[in-house]
Amino acid sequence: MPGPTTAIPLNTSLHVPPPMFGELARMVHGSGVVDNLFMWDQMTNFWPPHMWTPENAPMAALIPDIDSYADAFAMGAYALAAAPGAGLAVSSDAIRRGPAELNQTMWTLAAMAGGDAIFQIGAGEFKQTRPFGWKRSEGLARLEDQLKLAHEFWEGDEPVIYEGNHWHMRRAWLGKARVKRPQVWALGGGPKLLDLATSYADGFAAISPCVFDEPERFAAMVKTLKEDLERKGRDPEAFGFGLWFMNAIHEDPDVLDRAFDGALMTWMAANFGRLDNARWRELGIEAVFPDDWHYSVKLRPIDVTEAESADVLARTPRALVDASFSHGSPAEVAADIQGYVDAGCTYVSVCDVLPLVLEPEDAQGAIARSIDVCARLKGAT
């Protein structure tokens, strides 16, 4: 089907019964317009636990907390078993899994997938590394090892010998089976990560509007990366250019208005709306955090006090919240995303965060709205 590769993230909360998760996977795949079932490899969420209350999110009455994530790779296998023929996408970081173990898992899931299996690997987040004994500062160096070793393991027919930044292989061997090659993408931004992406990865993914808030900015990045790929002797047309879209999808403007006035959407916008806080000033909006503040190296939600979160909420202007999400009806959101597709985006993940703050019965319709967006991008409404 024409149009970009599409993906929708599935809820991997441990509070969701596996049979219900399987039904969700079958529904999304059965739509015929979603190419990849998408899982986020998370340890904890972005909100302080004290904010997860029925007053802020009616779903809290049914789901006790939002930090109980299931293992994304295990859930990916479950989703592929529940929805045969589906493609898969999993996002993770380069720090918390060793290259041999990660490649073994990626090969396994790629062999199970009916469509493409895409693994997007970033440099890590403080909230997922430091509390568990890892060093977030090692992320880029470990990412370089991961991307290089993905090639070494897959392309070699002899045990791997490798001297890297953090990993050293001594005749490491994963066997001869080559069922289906997983795609390994770099996830994030910055000069070093982009250089690694065009040197070793199969694609690059970032977030909109958090990083790319205008199609023109994304088009400029695509042009630059394609020039880098050509200079390095790689085919730009074989490289993926992906975006996760932070969406709030609903036909009723009043629903969106209430959500954007609420604590959860305001908190996410303040922390995540623009990863470069200086960008807010360029847009004429007062940022909540200093220019050198970045959630990936600063935010640890479990340590945020109620007084601190209240201060952030009080200092977050509504204009900032409005600008932090692509929002509106499925038709309006699809039109926003299409601008990026026209600018060179080949992979679209529709990430609707609105269900977190909807009434449960309304939240049940959210996946259909995301599917509607994908259908419009595919020209299949």
C-alpha positions, 0 to 999 in steps of 0.5 A: 500500500502506498504512503509511509510505513506506519506504526502505532504503539501498543500499551504494554502496561503489566496491568493490561491482561495479556489476552486484551493486549493480544486482541489489541494487536490483532485489531491494529494489524487487522486494520490493514493500514498499520505496518508495524506494531510498536512497543516502547522499552521503558522502565518508568514513565514520564510523570511523577507517581503522585500525579497519577490520580483519578482527578488528573486521569480517570484511567487511574481508577482502573490502572493503579500506576503508570510505571509498571511496564512489561518487557517490550521485547517479550511483548513484541513476541506476544504481539506477533504470535497474536497477530501473525503477519504483522511487522514490528517496531521496538525502541530501546537504548544502547546501554541496558542490553549487551550487543550479543543478547540484543542481536539474538533477541532482534534476530528472533523477533525479525524471524517471527515478524511477517513484515519488517522488524525495526529496532530504534536504539537511542543513547538512553535516558537518565530515568532508565539508566542511573537508578538501575546502575547504568551510566547515561553518559556512556550512551553515545559510545555504547550506541557506536558499539551496538551499531557496529556490532549489529553489522559484525554479527549479521554479516560475518560468517566467523566468530566476531573479534571486536575492540570497542568503546565498552564491549570487547568480543573474543570470538563471539558467535551467534551461529549461521542462521540468517532468517530475516535481517532486522533493521537497526535505526538510530533514535535521537539527535545531535551531531554525533548520533546523526554521524553514527546513523549515517555511518552504520544504521538503517535509518534515523528516527526523532520526534515531532513537534518536540524536535522537528516542529515544522516540516521545513526543518525536517526537510533540511535535516533529510537533505543533510543526512542524504548528503552525508550518506552519499559522501559515505558511499551509502544509498540514501534511498535505502535509508529510513527517515522516521518520526514519532508524532506526539498526538492528541487526537479527538474530534471534540475541541472541548475534550482537547481543551480540557485535556490541555488545561489538565496536569498530565498534558501540561507536565508532558508539554513542559518537559517534552514539548521542545527538547531544545528549550531555546526553541520556545524563545524563538517561537515567542513562548516562555520556556519552563526550563533553562536552555541547557535542561534536557529531560533525557539527562535531568528528569527522574520523575520518581524523585519529583516532589508535589511542590516541584511538580506544582511549580512546573505546572504553574509556570507552564503557559497554555500556549506552550501546551497547545504547541507541544502536540499535533492535535485535532480530529484524525483528518486534521492530525493526518494533514499535519503529518502529511506535511512531514511525509511530503518533506521526506518522512518515510516512517510515521509512528502515531503516538496518541497520548490523549487516552491517558486523560480520557474517560475509560469509555472514550479512551477505548475509541482512541486506537480507532482514531489512530488507525484512522490517521494511518488510513488517511496517510495511506490514502485508504480512508 
